Amino acid sequence: MQPESCKSRLIVMDGKLSPAAIKSLALGAEKITLLQYGDLYGKIDLEAVQAVLPGLQIEIEHGRSRIDRFQQQYFDIHRKTLEAAETLIDGFIKGTPWIETLVPWHTGLRQRPYTRG
């Protein structure tokens, strides 16, 4: 399976990916943007990725690349992220009434803020 051709591709990673894995995800793109959760400073090894993707435009974004952490926007993003997470968790908990029998630290699972026993 090969990704379709595109002008730009965003590759969001929840952990480190090898340059070879990034290359396979980048196939068909004219430009890629890499974003790795937990990487607040853009520490992806750009040289290693460029070595396997010569000539491809590569951008690295991170949690602080677009917003100043002291701006109201920064706090608004965190508030909205928290609200979205709570909505998802509420829906999951309501849809899985059996969860308290399977999760050993379930105490407080149906309360806010959510606690781990």
C-alpha positions in Angstrom: 0.0 0.0 0.0 1.4 3.4 -1.0 0.0 6.8 0.1 -1.6 8.9 -2.7 0.3 11.8 -4.3 -0.3 15.1 -2.7 1.2 18.6 -2.4 1.6 18.6 1.3 1.3 15.9 4.0 1.1 16.3 7.8 2.6 13.3 9.7 1.6 13.3 13.3 3.6 10.9 15.5 2.8 9.8 19.1 6.5 8.7 19.5 9.7 8.6 17.6 9.6 7.1 14.2 12.7 5.9 12.2 13.6 7.9 9.1 12.7 4.8 7.1 9.2 4.8 8.6 8.8 8.6 7.9 10.0 8.0 4.3 7.3 5.4 3.8 4.6 7.8 5.0 6.0 10.6 2.9 5.9 8.8 -0.4 4.0 10.8 -3.0 4.2 14.1 -1.1 5.9 17.2 -2.4 6.3 18.5 1.1 5.9 17.0 4.6 5.4 18.5 8.0 6.3 16.4 11.0 4.7 16.9 14.4 5.6 14.7 17.3 3.5 14.7 20.5 5.6 15.4 23.6 8.3 17.1 21.6 7.9 20.7 22.7 11.1 21.9 21.0 11.3 20.2 17.6 14.0 17.7 18.4 13.3 15.4 15.5 16.6 14.5 13.8 16.0 16.5 10.6 19.4 15.5 9.1 18.5 11.8 9.3 15.1 12.4 7.7 16.6 14.5 5.0 19.2 11.8 4.3 16.4 9.3 3.3 14.3 12.0 1.6 16.8 14.2 -0.3 15.2 17.1 -2.1 11.9 16.9 -0.2 10.8 20.0 1.7 10.5 19.0 5.3 9.1 21.2 8.1 9.1 20.3 11.8 6.4 21.7 14.0 6.1 21.4 17.8 4.0 22.6 20.6 5.7 26.0 20.8 6.3 26.7 17.1 3.1 28.5 16.5 2.1 30.1 19.8 3.7 31.9 22.7 3.0 30.1 25.9 2.2 33.3 27.7 -0.6 34.3 25.3 -4.2 33.9 26.1 -4.5 31.7 23.0 -2.1 29.2 24.7 -4.4 28.9 27.7 -7.5 28.7 25.5 -6.0 25.8 23.6 -5.4 24.0 26.8 -8.9 24.7 28.1 -10.4 23.5 24.9 -8.2 20.4 24.8 -9.3 19.6 28.4 -13.0 20.1 27.5 -12.6 17.8 24.4 -10.9 15.1 26.5 -13.6 15.3 29.2 -16.3 14.9 26.5 -14.6 11.9 25.0 -14.0 10.3 28.4 -17.6 11.0 29.5 -18.9 9.3 26.3 -16.6 6.4 26.8 -17.5 5.8 30.4 -21.3 6.2 29.7 -21.0 3.7 26.8 -19.1 1.1 28.8 -20.9 0.5 32.2 -18.8 -2.6 32.7 -15.5 -0.7 32.8 -15.5 -0.4 36.6 -15.3 -4.2 36.9 -12.2 -4.4 34.6 -10.2 -1.4 35.7 -8.6 -1.9 39.1 -8.2 1.8 39.8 -11.8 2.7 38.9 -12.5 4.6 42.1 -13.7 8.1 41.0 -13.9 7.2 37.4 -17.4 8.7 37.1 -16.5 11.8 39.0 -14.8 15.0 38.0 -12.0 15.6 38.0 -11.1 12.1 37.1 -9.0 10.4 39.7 -7.0 7.1 39.8 -8.3 5.6 43.0 
